[in-house]
Amino acid sequence: MMDDFSYTTPFCDASQPIAERDDRQSLLVIADWADTAALAPIAQAANLRLLGVTGLSEAAGRLDAQTQCDSLLLFCPIMTPMLERLLVQIETQAIQTGMAVVLVAGWETVELAFACLRSPHSQLLCDPDPVELAAALVAAGEHRPIGGSVHEVDREAMRLQQLSDEVGRLARTIDALTQRAKGTATPSFDLGPRISDRPSDYIGMPVITPFTPPARPAETPAVTAQQVRDMLRARRIRADFLPGDLFADPAWDMLLDLLAARLEQERVSVSSLCIAAAVPPTTALRWIRTLTDKGLVQRHADPHDGRRVFISLAQETAESMLRWFGASRRLLSS
């Protein structure tokens, strides 16, 4: 005869869940040196659920085993033999799944990281401060445009759009004014059909090889690399006389540097272009990507080193800038 015994089940109130449901997007951190306690509040501020921290050597296996990862933060300031393969794996997974990626590189690895960027939801930072890192994580969580804040994105997008729209148009307008002034006794500001008959862009123009001297229209005066460099230097010394933060214009500075390099038949690396921008490297990288997305500049893989990318002016951008230089010189000398 079996002895009687009593079995008491633990009290469970069905009206109360065992744990609160967490619908936040997930964040996986890959780093060899990372303070989880320091990362947790940043992830929380970005409204991301921290999955954990994995070292670079274990990252490939963790990514294969991870069933879902909405955002990934990779710290890769130092070059390692496995880094290129890991970056390719991350970007491939990002394209396949829509995972948002934040790559934190150093000057030693920024060229490789930029060369591996493929996903539209990947951001590249270089030696960022905590504010830039937090802003990037917020952007990753929302898949919104890259930038430190909504207002900053709006300002930069507006300035870049103005740049791309106005460079060619102003060059043609000034050119038309100066040419018309030479043929009339009195200045006329009625542009008439001269402007309207001209195309507003250069869609369909043939692509030239990256680093050959640009073909100039016959009427465009020659511009030398030294003249472009002189303009860059003149822009730099403004900070000696007026507050320097009034004149931050990294897009134009980078375009000038690329034009001078084109005239010199020099290649420009990503890190070199970041220096030419005279702004923090993360800001410069953001502008390089925006200029690339707008079609104003082009990426070219280094034929001797697949881990590096060169940046050059698009053909139409170079021609517009050359005409702007010629037109502005004629206007100033008239």
Secondary structure, 3 states (H helix, E strand, C coil): CCCCCCCCCCCCCCCCCCCCCCCCEEEEEECCCCCHHHHHHHHHHCCEEEEEEECHHHHHHHHHHCCCCCEEEEEECCCCCCHHHHHHHHHHHHHHHCCEEEEEECCCCHHHHHHHCCCCCEEEEECCCHHHHHHHHHHHHHCCCCCCCHHHHHHHHHHHHHHHHHHHHHHHHHHHHHHHHHHCCCCCCCCCHHHHCCCCCCCCCCCCCCCCCCCCCCCCCCCCHHHHHHHHHHHHHHHHCCCHHHCCCHHHHHHHHHHHHHHHCCCCEHHHHHHHHCCCHHHHHHHHHHHHHCCCEEEEEECCEEEEEEEEECHHHHHHHHHHHHHHHHHHHC
